[in-house]
Amino acid sequence: MNTVIVPVDFSDTSLNAAKYAAQLMTGHYGVTMVLYHSYGKASEASKATDMLEELKADLMKDHIVKMEILAHEESDFVDGLEKAARHRKADLVIMGITGKSALAQVFFGSNTLKMAERKACPVLIVPQHAAFSPLKNVMLTSDFKDTVETTPSTHIKDFLNVFRPNLHIVNVNEDLYISLSERDENEKQEMRKMFADYNPEFYFMRLFDVDEAISLFADSRNIDLIIVIQKNNSFISKILKNSRTKTLSYQSRMPILVMHE
């Protein structure tokens, strides 16, 4: 991992995400953390740069991180962020999300979810009230369908190699909670081989309510971060598109890392 972009609009939510990112990257000396802000008018450039510099100085007082700033004039926040991620060859974007008010969800929350749907790079969503804790236990959700073709194992391993957490692979396919067919068992063994270096543990739960089951499991296993894979008609698609399951990212206190197949 070389470059991490952290967009900020100077709201409490984005500042919390920036603080989380600085804590997460502390001690990882090969990583550059880029504080990014887009503004709508050329007249705002100087103020934006000054505010980013002030934030950078504040974060670096307590966290040993290589840090840069980037301010751009953009007509569309998500397009600008995606362009910055591609131009900088970012390995990760870390963004806040808020559940404070309907308006805040529509603005910053919507932008975060829109960016998570793009394929520029993985996006780590930091909920409004998330507090940093070292990544000791990470949950990877899987539907155990076509795992070799649809699991972005290289990106996941790149992330795991930085933090070396315990890996818990959890079923999010409600059809599998009763028993595993031979095909399902084969998919599980493919996942086991894929992540053999991390000694993964596997869990198959009763998923009457996906949000609740994932949250309960996360609490019981002291999970510090959830990795979800964006697929068509998948669990993460439901998170991004259905108002019912958006609650996982809006109300959770746990960061969610979105990767694409």
JOWOTA-V534774 format. One record per pair of residues at least 12 apart in sequence whose C-alpha atoms are under 10 Angstrom apart, sorted by the first residue. I is the first residue (numbers start at 1). J is the second residue. Records with the same first field share a line. If there is no record, write none. Layout:
BEGIN
I=J / J
END
This chain:
BEGIN
1=28 / 30 / 31 / 32 / 90 / 91 / 92 / 155 / 158 / 159 / 161 / 162
2=28 / 29 / 30 / 31 / 32 / 33 / 88 / 89 / 90 / 91 / 92
3=30 / 31 / 32 / 33 / 34 / 66 / 67 / 85 / 88 / 89 / 90 / 91 / 92 / 93
4=21 / 25 / 31 / 32 / 33 / 34 / 35 / 67 / 85 / 88 / 89 / 90 / 91 / 92 / 93 / 94 / 121 / 122 / 123
5=18 / 21 / 32 / 33 / 34 / 35 / 36 / 67 / 68 / 69 / 70 / 81 / 84 / 85 / 88 / 89 / 90 / 91 / 92 / 93 / 94 / 95 / 123
6=18 / 19 / 21 / 22 / 33 / 34 / 35 / 36 / 37 / 69 / 70 / 81 / 85 / 92 / 93 / 94 / 95 / 96 / 123 / 124
7=34 / 35 / 36 / 37 / 38 / 69 / 70 / 71 / 77 / 81 / 93 / 94 / 95 / 96 / 112
8=35 / 36 / 37 / 38 / 52 / 55 / 94 / 95 / 96 / 108
9=36 / 37 / 38 / 39 / 48 / 52 / 96 / 108
10=37 / 48 / 51 / 52 / 55
11=96 / 98 / 104 / 108
12=96 / 98 / 128 / 129
13=95 / 96 / 97 / 98 / 99 / 100 / 104 / 108 / 109 / 126 / 127 / 128 / 129 / 130
14=94 / 95 / 96 / 97 / 98 / 108 / 126 / 127 / 128
15=55 / 59 / 95 / 96 / 128
16=95 / 96 / 97 / 126 / 127 / 128 / 129 / 130 / 131 / 132
17=94 / 95 / 96 / 97 / 124 / 125 / 126 / 127 / 128 / 129 / 130 / 131 / 132 / 255
18=33 / 34 / 35 / 55 / 56 / 59 / 94 / 95 / 96 / 126
19=55 / 58 / 59 / 60 / 62 / 63 / 131 / 132
20=94 / 95 / 96 / 126 / 130 / 131 / 132 / 133 / 255
21=33 / 35 / 59 / 63 / 65 / 93 / 94 / 95 / 124 / 126 / 132
22=56 / 59 / 60 / 62 / 63 / 64 / 65 / 66 / 67 / 132
23=59 / 62 / 63 / 64 / 65 / 131 / 132 / 133 / 134
24=63 / 65 / 132 / 133 / 134 / 135 / 163
25=63 / 64 / 65 / 66 / 162 / 163
26=60 / 62 / 63 / 64 / 65 / 66
27=63 / 64 / 65 / 66
28=64 / 65 / 66 / 162 / 163
29=64 / 65 / 66
30=65 / 66
31=65 / 66 / 67 / 91
32=65 / 66 / 67 / 68 / 90
33=56 / 65 / 66 / 67 / 68 / 69 / 90 / 92 / 93 / 94
34=56 / 66 / 67 / 68 / 69 / 70 / 84 / 85 / 88 / 90 / 93
35=52 / 53 / 55 / 56 / 67 / 68 / 69 / 70 / 71 / 94
36=48 / 49 / 52 / 68 / 69 / 70 / 71 / 72 / 80 / 81 / 84
37=49 / 51 / 52 / 69 / 70 / 71 / 72 / 73 / 74 / 77 / 80 / 81
38=70 / 71 / 72 / 73 / 74 / 75 / 76 / 77 / 78 / 80 / 81
39=71 / 72 / 73 / 74 / 75 / 76 / 77 / 80
40=72 / 73 / 74 / 75 / 76 / 77
41=72 / 73 / 74 / 75
42=72 / 73 / 74
43=73
44=71 / 72 / 73
45=71 / 72 / 73
46=71
47=71
48=70 / 71 / 72 / 73
49=69 / 70 / 71 / 72
50=69 / 71
51=69 / 71
52=68 / 69 / 70 / 71
53=68 / 69 / 70
55=69
56=68 / 69
70=84
71=84
72=84
76=111
77=108 / 111 / 112 / 115
78=110 / 111 / 112 / 113 / 114 / 115 / 116 / 118
79=111 / 114 / 115 / 118
81=93 / 111 / 115 / 120
82=115 / 118 / 119 / 120 / 121
83=120
84=120
85=120 / 121
86=119 / 120 / 121
87=120
89=120 / 121
90=120 / 121 / 122
91=120 / 121 / 122 / 123 / 155 / 158 / 159
92=120 / 121 / 122 / 123 / 124 / 155 / 159 / 257 / 258 / 259
93=112 / 115 / 116 / 120 / 121 / 122 / 123 / 124 / 125 / 257 / 258
94=112 / 122 / 123 / 124 / 125 / 126 / 255 / 256 / 257
95=108 / 109 / 111 / 112 / 113 / 115 / 116 / 123 / 124 / 125 / 126 / 127 / 128 / 255
96=108 / 109 / 111 / 112 / 113 / 124 / 125 / 126 / 127 / 128 / 129 / 130 / 250 / 255
97=109 / 110 / 111 / 112 / 113 / 125 / 126 / 127 / 128 / 129 / 130 / 249 / 250 / 251 / 255
98=110 / 112 / 126 / 127 / 128 / 129 / 249 / 250 / 251
99=127 / 128 / 129 / 247 / 249 / 250 / 251 / 252
100=128 / 129 / 250 / 251
105=250
109=125 / 127 / 128 / 249 / 250
110=240
112=124 / 125 / 126 / 240
113=125 / 239 / 240 / 241 / 246 / 249 / 258
114=240 / 241
115=258
116=230 / 236 / 240 / 257 / 258 / 259 / 260
117=230 / 231 / 236 / 237 / 240 / 241 / 258 / 259 / 260
118=230 / 258 / 259 / 260
119=230 / 258 / 259 / 260 / 261
120=259 / 260
121=155 / 258 / 259 / 260
122=155 / 156 / 159 / 227 / 229 / 230 / 257 / 258 / 259 / 260
123=227 / 256 / 257 / 258 / 259 / 260
124=225 / 226 / 227 / 255 / 256 / 257 / 258 / 259
125=225 / 226 / 249 / 250 / 254 / 255 / 256 / 257 / 258
126=225 / 249 / 250 / 252 / 253 / 254 / 255 / 256 / 257
127=248 / 249 / 250 / 251 / 252 / 253 / 254 / 255 / 256
128=249 / 250 / 251 / 252 / 253 / 254 / 255
129=250 / 251 / 252 / 253 / 254 / 255
130=251 / 252 / 253 / 254 / 255
131=224 / 253 / 254 / 255
132=224 / 253 / 254 / 255
133=223 / 224 / 225 / 254
134=163 / 165 / 224 / 225
135=160 / 162 / 163 / 164 / 165 / 166 / 223 / 224 / 225
136=163 / 164 / 165 / 166 / 167 / 222 / 223 / 224 / 225
137=163 / 164 / 165 / 166 / 167 / 168 / 218 / 221 / 222 / 223 / 224 / 225 / 226
138=160 / 163 / 164 / 165 / 166 / 167 / 168 / 169 / 218 / 221 / 222 / 223 / 224 / 225 / 226 / 227 / 256
139=165 / 166 / 167 / 168 / 169 / 170 / 200 / 201 / 202 / 214 / 217 / 218 / 221 / 222 / 223 / 224 / 225 / 226 / 227 / 228 / 256 / 257
140=156 / 167 / 168 / 169 / 170 / 171 / 172 / 200 / 202 / 225 / 226 / 227 / 228 / 229 / 256 / 257
141=168 / 169 / 170 / 171 / 172 / 173 / 203 / 214 / 226 / 227 / 228 / 229 / 235 / 236
142=169 / 170 / 171 / 172 / 173 / 188 / 191 / 227 / 228 / 229 / 234 / 235
143=170 / 171 / 172 / 173 / 174 / 175 / 176 / 184 / 187 / 229 / 234 / 235
144=169 / 170 / 171 / 172 / 173 / 176 / 183 / 184 / 185 / 186 / 187 / 188 / 190 / 191
145=173 / 183 / 184 / 187 / 188
146=184 / 187 / 190
147=186 / 187 / 188 / 189 / 190 / 191 / 194 / 261
148=187 / 190 / 191 / 194 / 261
149=261
150=229 / 230 / 231 / 260 / 261
151=191 / 194 / 228 / 229 / 230 / 231 / 259 / 260 / 261
152=229 / 230 / 259 / 260 / 261
153=191 / 194 / 195 / 259 / 261
154=194
155=259 / 260 / 261
156=195 / 227 / 229 / 257 / 259
157=194 / 195 / 197 / 198
159=257
160=195 / 198
161=197 / 198
164=198
165=198 / 223 / 224 / 225
166=198 / 199 / 200 / 201 / 223
167=195 / 198 / 199 / 200 / 201 / 202 / 223
168=198 / 199 / 200 / 201 / 202 / 203 / 218 / 221 / 223 / 226
169=188 / 191 / 192 / 195 / 200 / 201 / 202 / 203 / 204 / 226 / 227
170=201 / 202 / 203 / 204 / 205 / 214 / 217
171=188 / 202 / 203 / 204 / 205 / 206 / 207 / 210 / 214
172=203 / 204 / 205 / 206 / 207 / 210 / 211 / 213 / 214 / 228 / 234 / 235 / 236
173=204 / 205 / 206 / 207 / 210 / 234 / 235
174=204 / 205 / 206 / 207 / 208 / 209 / 210
175=206 / 207
176=204 / 205 / 206 / 207
177=203 / 204 / 205 / 206 / 207 / 208
178=204 / 205 / 206
179=204
180=204
188=202
203=217
205=217
209=245
210=235 / 245 / 248
211=235 / 239 / 244 / 245 / 246 / 247 / 248 / 249 / 252
212=245 / 247 / 248
214=226 / 248
215=248 / 252 / 253 / 254
218=254
219=254
223=254 / 255
224=253 / 254 / 255 / 256
225=253 / 254 / 255 / 256 / 257
226=254 / 255 / 256 / 257 / 258
227=255 / 256 / 257 / 258 / 259
228=256 / 257 / 258 / 259 / 260 / 261
229=257 / 258 / 259 / 260 / 261
230=258 / 259 / 260 / 261
231=259 / 260 / 261
232=260 / 261
236=258 / 259 / 260
END
